[in-house]
Amino acid sequence: MKISEIDALDERLVRIVPSPRQVSYQKMEFTGFIHFTVNTFTDREWGDGTENENIFNPLNLSARQWVTSMKAAGMRGIILTCKHHDGFCLWPSKYTEHTIAKSPYKNGKGDIVKELSSACADEGMKFGIYLSPWDRNNELYGQGKAYDNFFINQLTELLTGYGEIYTVWLDGACGEGPNGKKQLYDFPRYYETIRKYAPNACINICGPDIRWCGNEAGDTRESEWSVVPYRTCETEYTASISQTNEQDTSGLRTIKASDRDLGSREILQNEGNLIWYPAEVNTSIRPGWFYHADEDDKVKALSELIDIYENSVGGNATFLLNVPVNKEGLFSPKDVERLKELGHYIKASFSEKNNVALDAVIEKIDVPCQNDCDIENILIDDDKYYMAPQGKREIAFSIRWNEQKGLKYIVLQENILKSQRIEQFTIYYKKDNEFEELCKGTTVGYKKIVRIENIMTDEIKIEINDSRVCPTLRFVGVYAER
């Protein structure tokens, strides 16, 4: 593209900014998923809706244990599978008999949605819901509006009976119902209901607020853009119809959630409508999403979870980690211990006490700023920020100490209220009075975590090599080896 074309495109791109609900969600960074239903007792991943309610009887259930364990990991919110594809409801829904009210749990008087939402409130955690549109138990499935009415009724029960809901996680799974027909989900109507009863809640995956990263393994992209084609938000619910990711794009390229590039200048130059649509990375602490006793020795290693955290939260996405509940109604001991280890590592590694940038001096190399948005603002984790003048796409500055420091992490954050701008950056460190390249990177967005090993230095230099219109930086942290 010509320089004039890049300028015009970039001016258009930086006008796309997040909604308040999206900003709030991204600031949560790390949240928990809990999968629990009749599958836990049948040792399956997907139920078929014919399960007898009598099999569901967790004798030692403790929602408080779930919440405190996830809180110890550093999570800030929890999503519960209130109803999975089997149609079994963890609350006493008035619209079906396939619920906890027909089970032996608490003699049919139980309500696990209420137990968890109350425990979250007590522990200062946010509560979200997963409600599968695919209900393999309900005879209305596949009958169009009649089933949508049923689904809306259940959605309304959850949105109005359990306090503030921070997210609704909509799965796109779609199969045949008892009548051999598939249901064409009325997603716009579902969204309207959510906005009506939970206006601050993000609608995830099959929704307009937060998108799926494209896999369930915790894999991430090198360059994660939040500004993407508007039609990206239609990818998952369109796929729910065909069970593929392909759609009519009117001559434009097909978009898949797993595409490695969703938001570069080259990808966006011919796109008319754009949207702020950040990614969420989801995976399970075990191979399966539901509990299986034969996976007790397959809990992900701490090192693997740290890698996923660094590449998701530190790669301009959020991290949603599933922990399954066992037949007793508890997180298993190995899962609890791993969550505790992970939380300890995150807290210690990224604590303010461990941020040696607070003891440093910034050396301005080439950092003119707009108004009072000066470079010193980036050392304090607050609402102040740095912003270069219009058209100044490249900047450079150094962070210097009066003694050698052993460094482990460098964290960069843009001010996403001004959109996502940084296209490329390079970090150098001083060795024997000369700067050597430490790493190169592309996108920053909400947060970029750069992990470094065995570096001793008294100065680092950060260059923003390319950005859209002009770069912003809200925060830079430099964390020492512990």
Order of alpha helices (4+ residues) and beta strands (2+ residues): alpha-alpha-beta-alpha-alpha-beta-alpha-beta-alpha-beta-alpha-beta-beta-beta-alpha-alpha-beta-beta-alpha-beta-alpha-beta-beta-beta-beta-beta-beta-beta-beta
